[in-house]
Amino acid sequence: MSKRQKGKALGGLRDILAGCYGLAVLFPVFWVFYTSFKTNKEFVANPWALPESWQVVNYANAWVKIDFKTYALNSVFTTLVSVAIVVVLSSTVSYILVRSAAWWSEALLMLFIAGLYVPTALILPSEFTVFYKLHLWNTRPGLILLYVVFSLPYSMLIMSGFFRSMPGELEEAAAMDGSGIHNTFWKIIFPLSKNGIITIIIFNFVWIWNDYLFALTFLHDRNLMTLPVGIIALMESFKLKADWVTLFAGLNIVMIPSLLVYLCFQKYLTKGLATGSVKG
């Protein structure tokens, strides 16, 4: 067998393995989606079969049964505010540290990025104690603060890579035109970092929207809880009757926004990861 034939054979094998992996990842998502339109009788009879008649009412039941509207509004508010703060802080601080000539700027940037190696579960008890004493436990600002702190290391890693890849001549040309540092950043540098901005938006949106651990640990009032916690409340509402199809409908309510955000901005995510990691 020639080298060219071997290359084609390996390429075909790679494509087959990639296709199998894709099916293994996508099938559970597809299964949860179409199962949410079944009746409980159909689900028990054959969990893998397609629904005989599509029951859209399952979504209405999930929305009404545990007041999903409140959980959804909490998730939207907490996620959008957290992501907005992370974008502003990670981009401005990373830019300052990358462009700074001070000897300590690189060390401080590495200190921020070192937060990636902090195990969340290990410091959770101390976080709970501190937040309780500061009266931030069971509050939206407290939860948002947690999300921002734990999102900054990765976000600054990506953004610092983007700013390093940008030539310093951009700021020099803007300065010669009379543009100040703030005007230069927000009107020139920030728009040019679009791929990096979208990358950290996607990653942080998906994580914060689907987070269960922090929302469960640092919130007690049901009026403040988010959608992932609401799913558990939906399971508790079953009591003696296991309403599985309503649960799957609730799972889709939580899952679909993340999938839509990822699918809409996938091309920017690929470019952002490539630039942020190679140039970082």
MOGIKA-V243951 format. One line per field, one symbol per residue. psi: psi as a letter, one per 40 degrees, with the letter a starting at -180 (. if undefined). A space follows every 50 residues. Layout:
psi = ???
//
This chain:
psi = hidddddddddddddddddddddddddddddddddeeiiddddddgdeii idhhgddddddddddffdddddddddddddddddddddddddddddddei eidedddddddddeedehhdddeddddddddddefeifidddddddddde ddddddddddddddehieddddddddeehiddddddeddddefddddddd dddddddddehddddddehdhdeeiiddddddddddedbehhgddddddd ddddddddddddddfddddddddddddde.
//
